[in-house]
Amino acid sequence: MLQDNRVGGRDKGKYWNEFYSGRPDGKIDPPSQFAAFVLQEAPDLSLMIEVGSGGGRDSFFFARHGVTVAAIDGSISAVQACERSRADSGLANVTFHCASVGTSQFHEVISGLRRTTDGAAMVYARFFLHALTDDEEDDFFSGLAEALEIGDLVAFEYRTVRDASGAKVTPDHYRRFVDPAQVFVKAGNHGFVVEYAVEGYGLAKFKQDDAYVARCILRKI
């Protein structure tokens, strides 16, 4: 997988803490296009676990549509900002948790959250896979395989290898450009089948950054 570490050697955790610490209290961005798509594809969820929730835009969107949401992010600044926004919103069906992929804490958090419901669950991760190193991605899939139950879903959207040369408008930071074929192989090795997959331009456009992304929905078997 191609890698673009544009932080220039800065620690990823430090970068994201600085990024979210400057957000105004109560600011929630509009949901992503992917969130709207996923909500239509999985309307009967008992629990949505968002990994890499960032500023909470999609977590709050799902919660406002009646889904119980548990959001996880490795940035304490992001989690604290979302907690303040949650208090302002009055939403009781969304919670935020700080844990980083690659740590035992992440495995404990995601497994603990899955045990809170007997109904259908989905792990949702938008623009997250390409923020992981190869080793972190392996650990992430292992955590999903351990925590999720048969029939649970996983929804991914991520930058692919075909996006490496495209324009980027967000601040410089670590990212990889992921080969979807390798994602499908890894998913299969961890007990998931592909239920839906598509890739292309126009799915995650932001200003002049029309990222070439892949989307997929996986099911635990």
Beta strands, then each sheet from edge to edge (+ up, - down):
strand 1: 2-5
strand 2: 47-51
strand 3: 69-73
strand 4: 94-98
strand 5: 121-126
strand 6: 153-159
strand 7: 174-177
strand 8: 192-200
strand 9: 205-206
strand 10: 209-210
strand 11: 213-220
sheet 1: 1+ 7-
sheet 2: 4+ 3+ 2+ 5+ 6+ 11- 8+
sheet 3: 9+ 10-
end
